[in-house]
Amino acid sequence: MKKSEEKSEEKNVAWAAAECAFAVPLKYGFDYEYTYDKGSDSSCVYIHRFKKAGNYFDLRVLSGAETVTVVAYVDGEYRFPDVRKKYKKAWRAFRVSHLFKKPTQNEVWRFYAEILEEEAKSGALFGILL
């Protein structure tokens, strides 16, 4: 198998894992946009952006990391919601369940799908009204 085919297959696995989390904002009328940002230290940040009415939030993943960072742009200002603090009980349960084994990409994205569903119950996703 060629290197390009291996990378393509790896990317497809990552996308399949993330689809469960991406489906949540899409069902609330958000538009999806994908981009990435290369760092000076050869790291790469994959940015999954969900836009609605001039506002957006990003789910940012650092290459090689299993954590996702949320950045929101709402009414002209940036916000950095801390999912760990806001959903402390769910975050702790997820971490404890993976104390002795690293979570898979599917498990990480499933966790974020649950967090997005919980966030949507408030009538907004990170400050963006549904």
OpenMM code with the backbone's topology and positions (N, CA, C; nanometers):
from openmm import Vec3, app, unit

residues = "MET LYS LYS SER GLU GLU LYS SER GLU GLU LYS ASN VAL ALA TRP ALA ALA ALA GLU CYS ALA PHE ALA VAL PRO LEU LYS TYR GLY PHE ASP TYR GLU TYR THR TYR ASP LYS GLY SER ASP SER SER CYS VAL TYR ILE HIS ARG PHE LYS LYS ALA GLY ASN TYR PHE ASP LEU ARG VAL LEU SER GLY ALA GLU THR VAL THR VAL VAL ALA TYR VAL ASP GLY GLU TYR ARG PHE PRO ASP VAL ARG LYS LYS TYR LYS LYS ALA TRP ARG ALA PHE ARG VAL SER HIS LEU PHE LYS LYS PRO THR GLN ASN GLU VAL TRP ARG PHE TYR ALA GLU ILE LEU GLU GLU GLU ALA LYS SER GLY ALA LEU PHE GLY ILE LEU LEU".split()
positions = [
    Vec3(0.0850, -0.1179, 0.0000),
    Vec3(0.0000, 0.0000, 0.0000),
    Vec3(0.0894, 0.1240, 0.0000),
    Vec3(0.0580, 0.2205, -0.0846),
    Vec3(0.1356, 0.3437, -0.0921),
    Vec3(0.1068, 0.4332, 0.0272),
    Vec3(0.2017, 0.5253, 0.0527),
    Vec3(0.1841, 0.6181, 0.1652),
    Vec3(0.0599, 0.7050, 0.1471),
    Vec3(0.0351, 0.7517, 0.0255),
    Vec3(-0.0818, 0.8371, 0.0023),
    Vec3(-0.2114, 0.7614, 0.0285),
    Vec3(-0.2147, 0.6328, -0.0062),
    Vec3(-0.3335, 0.5513, 0.0198),
    Vec3(-0.3526, 0.5296, 0.1689),
    Vec3(-0.2409, 0.5099, 0.2427),
    Vec3(-0.2485, 0.4924, 0.3875),
    Vec3(-0.3022, 0.6187, 0.4539),
    Vec3(-0.2522, 0.7352, 0.4114),
    Vec3(-0.2998, 0.8620, 0.4687),
    Vec3(-0.4465, 0.8836, 0.4364),
    Vec3(-0.4863, 0.8497, 0.3150),
    Vec3(-0.6262, 0.8649, 0.2752),
    Vec3(-0.7158, 0.7750, 0.3597),
    Vec3(-0.6712, 0.6518, 0.3816),
    Vec3(-0.7489, 0.5583, 0.4632),
    Vec3(-0.7569, 0.6071, 0.6082),
    Vec3(-0.6443, 0.6599, 0.6602),
    Vec3(-0.6416, 0.7128, 0.7964),
    Vec3(-0.7366, 0.8314, 0.8098),
    Vec3(-0.7385, 0.9179, 0.7080),
    Vec3(-0.8276, 1.0343, 0.7100),
    Vec3(-0.9731, 0.9889, 0.7070),
    Vec3(-1.0048, 0.8879, 0.6261),
    Vec3(-1.1419, 0.8378, 0.6185),
    Vec3(-1.1877, 0.7806, 0.7519),
    Vec3(-1.0995, 0.7127, 0.8235),
    Vec3(-1.1326, 0.6584, 0.9550),
    Vec3(-1.1618, 0.7726, 1.0513),
    Vec3(-1.0781, 0.8778, 1.0472),
    Vec3(-1.0974, 0.9939, 1.1346),
    Vec3(-1.2303, 1.0631, 1.1040),
    Vec3(-1.2637, 1.0788, 0.9755),
    Vec3(-1.3889, 1.1439, 0.9392),
    Vec3(-1.5084, 1.0600, 0.9830),
    Vec3(-1.4991, 0.9309, 0.9652),
    Vec3(-1.6092, 0.8435, 1.0058),
    Vec3(-1.6321, 0.8533, 1.1559),
    Vec3(-1.5240, 0.8619, 1.2318),
    Vec3(-1.5359, 0.8733, 1.3773),
    Vec3(-1.6005, 1.0050, 1.4172),
    Vec3(-1.5687, 1.1122, 1.3472),
    Vec3(-1.6167, 1.2452, 1.3829),
    Vec3(-1.7595, 1.2735, 1.3367),
    Vec3(-1.8103, 1.1962, 1.2435),
    Vec3(-1.9432, 1.2233, 1.1870),
    Vec3(-2.0539, 1.2289, 1.2915),
    Vec3(-2.0448, 1.1493, 1.3966),
    Vec3(-2.1508, 1.1497, 1.4985),
    Vec3(-2.1574, 1.2860, 1.5682),
    Vec3(-2.0428, 1.3490, 1.5909),
    Vec3(-2.0414, 1.4814, 1.6536),
    Vec3(-2.0828, 1.5898, 1.5545),
    Vec3(-2.0447, 1.5748, 1.4283),
    Vec3(-2.0788, 1.6750, 1.3271),
    Vec3(-2.2279, 1.6772, 1.2977),
    Vec3(-2.2943, 1.5647, 1.3152),
    Vec3(-2.4373, 1.5551, 1.2863),
    Vec3(-2.5205, 1.6421, 1.3790),
    Vec3(-2.4722, 1.6664, 1.5002),
    Vec3(-2.5508, 1.7431, 1.5979),
    Vec3(-2.5725, 1.8870, 1.5518),
    Vec3(-2.4678, 1.9669, 1.5260),
    Vec3(-2.4945, 2.1044, 1.4814),
    Vec3(-2.5606, 2.1107, 1.3438),
    Vec3(-2.5329, 2.0142, 1.2581),
    Vec3(-2.5947, 2.0141, 1.1253),
    Vec3(-2.7458, 2.0005, 1.1346),
    Vec3(-2.7943, 1.9219, 1.2299),
    Vec3(-2.9398, 1.9057, 1.2417),
    Vec3(-3.0065, 2.0321, 1.2964),
    Vec3(-2.9296, 2.1236, 1.3533),
    Vec3(-2.9835, 2.2512, 1.4025),
    Vec3(-2.9609, 2.3662, 1.3031),
    Vec3(-2.9239, 2.3326, 1.1805),
    Vec3(-2.9154, 2.4325, 1.0749),
    Vec3(-2.7812, 2.5015, 1.0590),
    Vec3(-2.6778, 2.4493, 1.1179),
    Vec3(-2.5446, 2.5057, 1.1007),
    Vec3(-2.4842, 2.4573, 0.9692),
    Vec3(-2.4018, 2.5410, 0.9080),
    Vec3(-2.3266, 2.5024, 0.7888),
    Vec3(-2.1877, 2.4579, 0.8328),
    Vec3(-2.1339, 2.3559, 0.7677),
    Vec3(-2.0050, 2.2986, 0.8041),
    Vec3(-1.8960, 2.3467, 0.7096),
    Vec3(-1.7803, 2.3735, 0.7666),
    Vec3(-1.6639, 2.4148, 0.6888),
    Vec3(-1.5403, 2.3511, 0.7533),
    Vec3(-1.4504, 2.2990, 0.6716),
    Vec3(-1.3289, 2.2354, 0.7222),
    Vec3(-1.2063, 2.3126, 0.6742),
    Vec3(-1.1118, 2.3317, 0.7644),
    Vec3(-0.9845, 2.3923, 0.7280),
    Vec3(-0.8792, 2.3428, 0.8261),
    Vec3(-0.7566, 2.3810, 0.8039),
    Vec3(-0.6506, 2.3463, 0.8975),
    Vec3(-0.5496, 2.4594, 0.9028),
    Vec3(-0.4700, 2.4605, 1.0067),
    Vec3(-0.3695, 2.5644, 1.0274),
    Vec3(-0.2383, 2.4972, 1.0641),
    Vec3(-0.1335, 2.5243, 0.9874),
    Vec3(-0.0019, 2.4663, 1.0147),
    Vec3(0.0724, 2.5560, 1.1121),
    Vec3(0.1301, 2.4967, 1.2146),
    Vec3(0.2107, 2.5700, 1.3112),
    Vec3(0.3561, 2.5744, 1.2680),
    Vec3(0.4323, 2.6626, 1.3298),
    Vec3(0.5740, 2.6757, 1.2954),
    Vec3(0.6545, 2.5540, 1.3416),
    Vec3(0.5998, 2.4771, 1.4350),
    Vec3(0.6689, 2.3580, 1.4859),
    Vec3(0.6246, 2.2311, 1.4125),
    Vec3(0.5697, 2.2464, 1.2939),
    Vec3(0.5211, 2.1399, 1.2059),
    Vec3(0.3988, 2.0663, 1.2608),
    Vec3(0.3367, 2.1220, 1.3631),
    Vec3(0.2097, 2.0656, 1.4091),
    Vec3(0.0984, 2.1191, 1.3205),
    Vec3(-0.0144, 2.0561, 1.3268),
    Vec3(-0.1275, 2.0970, 1.2446),
    Vec3(-0.2536, 2.0961, 1.3305),
    Vec3(-0.3340, 2.2010, 1.3169),
    Vec3(-0.4608, 2.2081, 1.3878),
    Vec3(-0.5716, 2.1921, 1.2836),
    Vec3(-0.6530, 2.0885, 1.3030),
    Vec3(-0.7664, 2.0642, 1.2134),
    Vec3(-0.8869, 2.1380, 1.2697),
    Vec3(-0.9461, 2.2240, 1.1877),
    Vec3(-1.0547, 2.3103, 1.2334),
    Vec3(-1.1852, 2.2688, 1.1651),
    Vec3(-1.2813, 2.2291, 1.2473),
    Vec3(-1.4148, 2.1942, 1.1992),
    Vec3(-1.5059, 2.3086, 1.2432),
    Vec3(-1.5474, 2.3928, 1.1485),
    Vec3(-1.6236, 2.5142, 1.1786),
    Vec3(-1.7703, 2.4951, 1.1433),
    Vec3(-1.8556, 2.5405, 1.2344),
    Vec3(-2.0001, 2.5344, 1.2158),
    Vec3(-2.0540, 2.6763, 1.2228),
    Vec3(-2.1115, 2.7249, 1.1095),
    Vec3(-2.1561, 2.8633, 1.0971),
    Vec3(-2.3075, 2.8731, 1.0982),
    Vec3(-2.3529, 2.9844, 1.1572),
    Vec3(-2.4959, 3.0140, 1.1536),
    Vec3(-2.5145, 3.1627, 1.1773),
    Vec3(-2.5758, 3.2321, 1.0819),
    Vec3(-2.6119, 3.3743, 1.0937),
    Vec3(-2.4943, 3.4624, 1.1345),
    Vec3(-2.3801, 3.4458, 1.0719),
    Vec3(-2.2644, 3.5315, 1.0995),
    Vec3(-2.1840, 3.4916, 1.2221),
    Vec3(-2.2332, 3.3983, 1.2980),
    Vec3(-2.1608, 3.3468, 1.4147),
    Vec3(-2.1115, 3.2063, 1.3816),
    Vec3(-2.0124, 3.1605, 1.4555),
    Vec3(-1.9649, 3.0251, 1.4342),
    Vec3(-1.8942, 2.9727, 1.5591),
    Vec3(-1.8813, 2.8411, 1.5627),
    Vec3(-1.7952, 2.7793, 1.6635),
    Vec3(-1.7098, 2.6749, 1.5947),
    Vec3(-1.5886, 2.6577, 1.6473),
    Vec3(-1.4932, 2.5626, 1.5927),
    Vec3(-1.4707, 2.4487, 1.6900),
    Vec3(-1.4559, 2.3309, 1.6358),
    Vec3(-1.4040, 2.2175, 1.7106),
    Vec3(-1.2635, 2.1969, 1.6545),
    Vec3(-1.1614, 2.2266, 1.7355),
    Vec3(-1.0225, 2.2232, 1.6893),
    Vec3(-0.9495, 2.1046, 1.7496),
    Vec3(-0.8807, 2.0316, 1.6621),
    Vec3(-0.8080, 1.9120, 1.7036),
    Vec3(-0.6617, 1.9274, 1.6627),
    Vec3(-0.5728, 1.9178, 1.7597),
    Vec3(-0.4299, 1.9212, 1.7334),
    Vec3(-0.3877, 1.7849, 1.6811),
    Vec3(-0.3060, 1.7827, 1.5760),
    Vec3(-0.2648, 1.6545, 1.5191),
    Vec3(-0.2005, 1.5666, 1.6260),
    Vec3(-0.2448, 1.4436, 1.6297),
    Vec3(-0.1923, 1.3478, 1.7252),
    Vec3(-0.2555, 1.3533, 1.8630),
    Vec3(-0.3465, 1.4444, 1.8854),
    Vec3(-0.4093, 1.4569, 2.0171),
    Vec3(-0.5502, 1.3996, 2.0131),
    Vec3(-0.5976, 1.3544, 2.1295),
    Vec3(-0.7334, 1.3014, 2.1347),
    Vec3(-0.8310, 1.4003, 2.1968),
    Vec3(-0.7835, 1.5209, 2.2285),
    Vec3(-0.8730, 1.6209, 2.2859),
    Vec3(-0.9173, 1.7204, 2.1803),
    Vec3(-1.0335, 1.7763, 2.2035),
    Vec3(-1.0926, 1.8734, 2.1127),
    Vec3(-1.1090, 2.0038, 2.1896),
    Vec3(-1.0725, 2.1142, 2.1275),
    Vec3(-1.0871, 2.2459, 2.1882),
    Vec3(-1.1996, 2.3196, 2.1159),
    Vec3(-1.2798, 2.3933, 2.1917),
    Vec3(-1.3905, 2.4681, 2.1336),
    Vec3(-1.3562, 2.6174, 2.1349),
    Vec3(-1.3772, 2.6828, 2.0204),
    Vec3(-1.3621, 2.8274, 2.0080),
    Vec3(-1.4893, 2.8780, 1.9420),
    Vec3(-1.5522, 2.9796, 2.0016),
    Vec3(-1.6765, 3.0341, 1.9466),
    Vec3(-1.6579, 3.1816, 1.9128),
    Vec3(-1.7195, 3.2239, 1.8034),
    Vec3(-1.7207, 3.3646, 1.7638),
    Vec3(-1.8676, 3.4060, 1.7615),
    Vec3(-1.9081, 3.4839, 1.8635),
    Vec3(-2.0482, 3.5196, 1.8804),
    Vec3(-2.0605, 3.6708, 1.8939),
    Vec3(-2.1429, 3.7306, 1.8077),
    Vec3(-2.1693, 3.8748, 1.8107),
    Vec3(-2.0419, 3.9582, 1.8153),
    Vec3(-1.9437, 3.9204, 1.7341),
    Vec3(-1.8225, 4.0006, 1.7193),
    Vec3(-1.7143, 3.9772, 1.8229),
    Vec3(-1.7316, 3.8804, 1.9089),
    Vec3(-1.6263, 3.8528, 2.0074),
    Vec3(-1.5979, 3.7035, 2.0165),
    Vec3(-1.4728, 3.6735, 2.0452),
    Vec3(-1.4318, 3.5346, 2.0611),
    Vec3(-1.4588, 3.4876, 2.2032),
    Vec3(-1.5014, 3.3631, 2.2130),
    Vec3(-1.5236, 3.2986, 2.3427),
    Vec3(-1.4520, 3.1647, 2.3408),
    Vec3(-1.4046, 3.1251, 2.4558),
    Vec3(-1.3331, 2.9989, 2.4687),
    Vec3(-1.3995, 2.9143, 2.5770),
    Vec3(-1.5156, 2.8542, 2.5441),
    Vec3(-1.5879, 2.7760, 2.6446),
    Vec3(-1.5050, 2.6556, 2.6892),
    Vec3(-1.5009, 2.6343, 2.8188),
    Vec3(-1.4266, 2.5230, 2.8758),
    Vec3(-1.5222, 2.4071, 2.9012),
    Vec3(-1.5214, 2.3116, 2.8101),
    Vec3(-1.6110, 2.1961, 2.8180),
    Vec3(-1.5842, 2.1168, 2.9455),
    Vec3(-1.4576, 2.1095, 2.9856),
    Vec3(-1.4225, 2.0327, 3.1064),
    Vec3(-1.4894, 2.0894, 3.2308),
    Vec3(-1.4935, 2.2212, 3.2420),
    Vec3(-1.5551, 2.2832, 3.3593),
    Vec3(-1.7072, 2.2812, 3.3512),
    Vec3(-1.7609, 2.3100, 3.2332),
    Vec3(-1.9055, 2.3196, 3.2179),
    Vec3(-1.9735, 2.1836, 3.2356),
    Vec3(-1.9090, 2.0789, 3.1877),
    Vec3(-1.9643, 1.9435, 3.1967),
    Vec3(-1.8685, 1.8569, 3.2788),
    Vec3(-1.8400, 1.9047, 3.3985),
    Vec3(-1.7401, 1.8430, 3.4851),
    Vec3(-1.7697, 1.6958, 3.5138),
    Vec3(-1.8948, 1.6660, 3.5442),
    Vec3(-1.9313, 1.5286, 3.5798),
    Vec3(-1.9123, 1.4340, 3.4604),
    Vec3(-1.9571, 1.4756, 3.3423),
    Vec3(-1.9423, 1.3928, 3.2221),
    Vec3(-1.7948, 1.3774, 3.1853),
    Vec3(-1.7186, 1.4864, 3.1970),
    Vec3(-1.5761, 1.4829, 3.1640),
    Vec3(-1.5027, 1.3865, 3.2577),
    Vec3(-1.5321, 1.3955, 3.3865),
    Vec3(-1.4670, 1.3089, 3.4842),
    Vec3(-1.5018, 1.1622, 3.4571),
    Vec3(-1.6276, 1.1343, 3.4284),
    Vec3(-1.6697, 0.9965, 3.3999),
    Vec3(-1.5976, 0.9427, 3.2757),
    Vec3(-1.5829, 1.0270, 3.1741),
    Vec3(-1.5129, 0.9856, 3.0520),
    Vec3(-1.3668, 0.9550, 3.0814),
    Vec3(-1.3019, 1.0410, 3.1573),
    Vec3(-1.1607, 1.0214, 3.1913),
    Vec3(-1.1405, 0.8979, 3.2789),
    Vec3(-1.2270, 0.8782, 3.3752),
    Vec3(-1.2144, 0.7618, 3.4637),
    Vec3(-1.2333, 0.6326, 3.3840),
    Vec3(-1.3272, 0.6335, 3.2900),
    Vec3(-1.3503, 0.5128, 3.2102),
    Vec3(-1.2327, 0.4813, 3.1180),
    Vec3(-1.1446, 0.5784, 3.0983),
    Vec3(-1.0262, 0.5577, 3.0138),
    Vec3(-0.8971, 0.5766, 3.0932),
    Vec3(-0.9031, 0.5429, 3.2183),
    Vec3(-0.7876, 0.5605, 3.3056),
    Vec3(-0.6709, 0.4716, 3.2643),
    Vec3(-0.7002, 0.3481, 3.2240),
    Vec3(-0.5949, 0.2530, 3.1919),
    Vec3(-0.5830, 0.2227, 3.0434),
    Vec3(-0.6620, 0.2906, 2.9624),
    Vec3(-0.6516, 0.2724, 2.8171),
    Vec3(-0.6843, 0.4044, 2.7483),
    Vec3(-0.6111, 0.4306, 2.6449),
    Vec3(-0.6314, 0.5536, 2.5695),
    Vec3(-0.7638, 0.5448, 2.4926),
    Vec3(-0.8447, 0.6523, 2.4950),
    Vec3(-0.9716, 0.6470, 2.4209),
    Vec3(-0.9477, 0.6445, 2.2700),
    Vec3(-1.0317, 0.5734, 2.1998),
    Vec3(-1.0232, 0.5706, 2.0537),
    Vec3(-1.0837, 0.6992, 1.9976),
    Vec3(-1.0587, 0.7247, 1.8698),
    Vec3(-1.1181, 0.8422, 1.8058),
    Vec3(-1.2699, 0.8351, 1.8112),
    Vec3(-1.3254, 0.7160, 1.7912),
    Vec3(-1.4710, 0.7000, 1.7980),
    Vec3(-1.5244, 0.7386, 1.9349),
    Vec3(-1.4563, 0.6966, 2.0405),
    Vec3(-1.5011, 0.7265, 2.1764),
    Vec3(-1.4924, 0.8760, 2.2061),
    Vec3(-1.3862, 0.9400, 2.1613),
    Vec3(-1.3702, 1.0841, 2.1835),
    Vec3(-1.4811, 1.1613, 2.1122),
    Vec3(-1.5046, 1.1291, 1.9851),
    Vec3(-1.6069, 1.2014, 1.9104),
    Vec3(-1.7471, 1.1692, 1.9602),
    Vec3(-1.7699, 1.0486, 2.0060),
    Vec3(-1.9007, 1.0147, 2.0645),
    Vec3(-1.9248, 1.0972, 2.1906),
    Vec3(-1.8191, 1.1144, 2.2701),
    Vec3(-1.8285, 1.1974, 2.3904),
    Vec3(-1.8649, 1.3413, 2.3529),
    Vec3(-1.7985, 1.3963, 2.2507),
    Vec3(-1.8293, 1.5340, 2.2102),
    Vec3(-1.9682, 1.5451, 2.1482),
    Vec3(-2.0160, 1.4404, 2.0834),
    Vec3(-2.1538, 1.4416, 2.0327),
    Vec3(-2.2518, 1.4518, 2.1484),
    Vec3(-2.2255, 1.3777, 2.2561),
    Vec3(-2.3115, 1.3850, 2.3752),
    Vec3(-2.3064, 1.5241, 2.4378),
    Vec3(-2.1886, 1.5832, 2.4437),
    Vec3(-2.1729, 1.7181, 2.4993),
    Vec3(-2.2494, 1.8192, 2.4146),
    Vec3(-2.2404, 1.8067, 2.2818),
    Vec3(-2.3121, 1.8990, 2.1929),
    Vec3(-2.4637, 1.8844, 2.2099),
    Vec3(-2.5107, 1.7621, 2.2252),
    Vec3(-2.6542, 1.7402, 2.2485),
    Vec3(-2.6968, 1.8041, 2.3808),
    Vec3(-2.6156, 1.7881, 2.4827),
    Vec3(-2.6452, 1.8473, 2.6141),
    Vec3(-2.6444, 2.0004, 2.6038),
    Vec3(-2.5485, 2.0553, 2.5321),
    Vec3(-2.5384, 2.2000, 2.5124),
    Vec3(-2.6609, 2.2519, 2.4372),
    Vec3(-2.7086, 2.1763, 2.3402),
    Vec3(-2.8239, 2.2180, 2.2588),
    Vec3(-2.9523, 2.2259, 2.3413),
    Vec3(-2.9600, 2.1511, 2.4505),
    Vec3(-3.0787, 2.1560, 2.5369),
    Vec3(-3.1000, 2.2943, 2.5960),
    Vec3(-2.9945, 2.3749, 2.6026),
    Vec3(-3.0049, 2.5104, 2.6563),
    Vec3(-3.0644, 2.6077, 2.5539),
    Vec3(-3.0790, 2.5634, 2.4283),
    Vec3(-3.1330, 2.6504, 2.3244),
    Vec3(-3.0258, 2.7228, 2.2445),
    Vec3(-2.8998, 2.6911, 2.2734),
    Vec3(-2.7873, 2.7527, 2.2031),
    Vec3(-2.6693, 2.6580, 2.2052),
    Vec3(-2.5845, 2.6713, 2.1039),
    Vec3(-2.4576, 2.5986, 2.1033),
    Vec3(-2.3469, 2.7002, 2.1256),
    Vec3(-2.2908, 2.7008, 2.2452),
    Vec3(-2.1808, 2.7908, 2.2833),
    Vec3(-2.2157, 2.9376, 2.2578),
    Vec3(-2.3395, 2.9739, 2.2854),
    Vec3(-2.3844, 3.1124, 2.2730),
    Vec3(-2.4529, 3.1459, 2.1427),
    Vec3(-2.4547, 3.0547, 2.0482),
    Vec3(-2.5197, 3.0762, 1.9185),
    Vec3(-2.6594, 3.0154, 1.9264),
    Vec3(-2.7598, 3.0995, 1.9155),
    Vec3(-2.8992, 3.0532, 1.9289),
    Vec3(-2.9357, 2.9540, 1.8194),
    Vec3(-3.0126, 2.8551, 1.8602),
    Vec3(-3.0579, 2.7541, 1.7642),
    Vec3(-3.1832, 2.8059, 1.6997),
] * unit.nanometer
topology = app.Topology()
chain = topology.addChain("A")
for resn in residues:
    res = topology.addResidue(resn, chain)
    for name in ("N", "CA", "C"):
        topology.addAtom(name, app.Element.getBySymbol(name[0]), res)
